[in-house]
């Protein structure tokens, strides 16, 4: 009914049905039909129409005078909102895991801010899963399976995992030859990797390990977990991103190399109830471009 009301105001302003049809880019028959529908819903005639003249009735003038300010205010608000949504400026709030956002994505944030100098970023980093809807954030970076089906998502890539230990620990405790032997070892469990899923590419064998029972250390900060593994405290499953330097220099070595840990998918997510403004869309595209060029994110 609001659309029909706005159309009625346009008809009065233009002085004819045909002129209103041209202004609104509608067929004249549609304008006539919607006017008749509005009059039927209101229960009185709004316009006196003849072959040469269109004149509002007394009720039509009263309705027009009262409704015109409302329609104008609505149009103005819509124009302002459209301008805001299409403007590549303003503030973007992003939720993201600490290590991922401050490690791999650091160059992406920097290059984005250089590219779009009129956008301000608010990065809220936490290793705990934050409520995107309740926080009011525009976008979130999530690593791992998404349980909330109400969120829109775009996959950026997959983060590879590796099982590692210090040579000093393996010299002391022995080198496991099979996943079942992990039960005899000290394990370091880093949140959120509470379940270890391993697959042997050679024959497709798979195994799922719940390491909490024999965990020597449990920690919710991945970089600290890597440092504890480096200190020889046990075997750790962690993102390659966090341990690649130690693996490269040999201070951490891969354990059970024949078994490949299941990679974790990386997503950008946002709420279905929020239309993405232009400033958020350009950030999403920038992150996708960065991820596609990163060797540490498998596509």
N, C-alpha and C positions, 0 to 999 in steps of 0.2 A: 504494500500500500504506500510505503514511503516513496518508491520509484514512481508510482502513479501520481502521487501528490506533487513531486518535483516536475513531472511532465505537465501537469495542469498549470503550475506556475509558469513554465516555459510557454505554454499556449497563450496565456494571458499576456505575457511580455512580448511575444512575437505578433500577436494579433490575429493569427490564423492557424488552422491545423496544419496546413501544408508547410508554412514557415517553421513551425515547431518540429515537424518531421525532418526537415532539412537540417535544422540545428542539432537535433538528437541523432541524426543518421538512422532514422527509422522509416519503414514504409508508412505512407499516410493511413492505410487501413489499420495498421497496428496502433497508431495514435488514436484514431477514432474508437477502436475497440477498447483500449485502456481507459479512455475518458468515460465511455459508457459504463465500464466496470466500476470505476470510482464513484460515479453518480449513483449506481445501483447500490453500492455498499453504504453510501452516505444516506440514501433515501430521498434525495432532492436533486433538482436540476441545477447545474453550475453555470451552464452557458446557453444562451439563446443563439441558435445557428440558423442562418439563411444562406441563400446562394451568394449574396454579396457581403454579408456582414456577420461578424461574430461579436457578441456582447455578453459579458458576465451578467448573470441574474443578481438580484440583491443578495441572495445567499452565497452566490459565487464570489461577489466582491468581498463580502465579509470573510469568507473562507480564505480568499487570496491574501487579504491584508494581514490576517493572523498567521498564515502559514509561510508567507514569503520570507520573513526574517529567519524562520527555522531552517528553511531550505538553503538560504544563503549561508547561514552559519555552518550547516552540514557540508555544503560544497567547499567552503573555506577550510574547514577542518580536514576534509578529504585531500584537498590540494596540499595542505601543509604536511599531512602524513605521507602522501606520495613523494613529496620533496625530501622528507626525512629519510624514507626508506631507500630512495635512489641516490642519496648523497654519500659519497665515499669519504666520510669524515665522522668524527665522534669517537665514542669509547666502546671497546669490545672487551667483555669479561670472559675469560677462558679458564676452565678447570682442567687440571692435568696432573699426572703422577710426577713426583719430585724428580727422580733420576732421569726419566725419559724426557721431560720438558727442559731440564737444565743440562742435559747431556746431548743427545742426538739432535734435538730440535733447537738448540741455542742458535745456530746459524740461520735457521728459518725465521725465528723471531726477529733477529737483527736485520736480515735482508728485507723482511716485510715492512719494518718500520722505516727503513731507508726508502723503500719503494713508495710508501703511502705516508708522507709526512704529516698529513692532517688527521691521522687515526691515532688514538691513544689505546694502549693495551694494558689491561689489568689481568695479570696471570696469578691465579690462586692455586698454589701447588700443595698437594697432599698425597700421601701414600694410601690414605683411606678413600674408599669409594664415596664420593659426595653426591648429594641429591641435586641433580641438575635443575629440576623444576622449582624446588624450594629455594635454591640459591639465587634464582633469577639470572644466572649466567647465560650468555649467548651461545656458547659452544663448549664442548668438553672433549678431551682426548682420553680414550679408554683403551686399555691393553688387555686382551683376553676375551673370553666369551661374554656376550651381552645378554643379560637376563631380562632386561626391561624392554618388552616388545612395543611399548608406547613411544619409544624414541626413534627419530629418523637417524639414519647412519650412512656414512660413506667410508668404505675401507681404504686405508692409506697404504697398507702393506702388512708384512708379517715380520715379527722380531724373532730371530733365531736364538735358541737356547743351547747351552753347552754344560756338560758335567765336568767339573774340574777339582783338582786337589793339588796341594804343594808336594813336590818331590820328597820333602822331608817326612811328610805324613805317610806317603805310600811306602817309603823305605822302612818306616816303623811298623805300619799296620798291614802291609801287603797290598798287592794290586788286585782288585776284584776282576774276575774273568767273566762273570755272569751277573745279571741284575739281582738274582736271588742271594748273592753273597753280600749285597749292600746291608743286609740285616746284621752282619757282623762288624759293621764299620760305624765310626762316629760320623754323623751327618749334620750338616748345617742347613737349616730350613729358613729360607728368606721369603717373607710375605711379598706377593700373594701366591707364591708357588708352593702351595701346601700339598699338591698332588703331582707326582712325577710320572709323566706318560712317555714311554720309550718305545721306539719301533726299530726293528732290524730290517733295513732295506733289502738285504740279500734274499730273505724268504718271507718277508712280510709279517714276521712274528711281532706281537705287541704285548706290553706288560704295563700295568699301572701300579705304582708304589705309593703308599701313604707313609711318609717318613717321620711323622711326628713322634712315634713311640720311641725310636732310637735317636732322636735329635739331640745332639750334644749342645746345640745352640739354636735358638729361634729368634729371629730379628725381623723388624718391619722396615729396615733400611738396607737396600741392596748393596750399596757401596761398602757399608760396614761389613756385610756378610762376605764380600769378596776379600776384604782385608783380613778377616778372621781365617778364611781358607788359605790365604797367603801366609798366615802365621802358623800353618800346619795343624789346625784344629779339627779338620775333617773334610768330607767330600761335600761339594756344593753344586746345586743346579741353579744356573743364573743366566741372564741374557748375555749373549756374546758381546753386546755393546759395552757391558760393564766390566768385562774381563779380557777384552781383546789384547790390551797392551801386555798384561801379565802372561797370557798364553804366547804372545809373540816373543817375549824375552825368556820364556821357559820357567819363570818363577811359579807358574801354574801349568799343569799338564792335563790333557784331556783324559777322562776316565771312561771306560767302556766305549771306545771310539766306534765299534761296530753297531752300537745302538744310538739312534738319532732321537733326541728329545723332540717332542711335538712343538712346532713353533707357535707363538701367540700372535693372533691377528691384532692389528692396530686400527682403531676407528676414530673418526671425528663424528660426534653425535650432537643432536640438538632436539628440542622438544617439538612434537607435531603441532602444538598449539601456537607456535611462534613462526610467523613468516620471516624468512631470512632477509634482513636489510642488505643493501648492496655492500656495505662495509664488511659484513660477516661473510658474504658470498666470496668476496675477493680474498679474504683470509683462508677460507676453505680451499679455494683453487690454488692459492700459494702453497699451502701445506701439501696438497696433492702433488703439485709439481716438484716440490722439494723431496717428498718421499719417493717419487718415481726415479729421481736421480741419485738416491742414496744407496750405496752398496750394502748397507747394514739393514735395509728394509727390503725383504724379498717381496716381489709382486705376485 
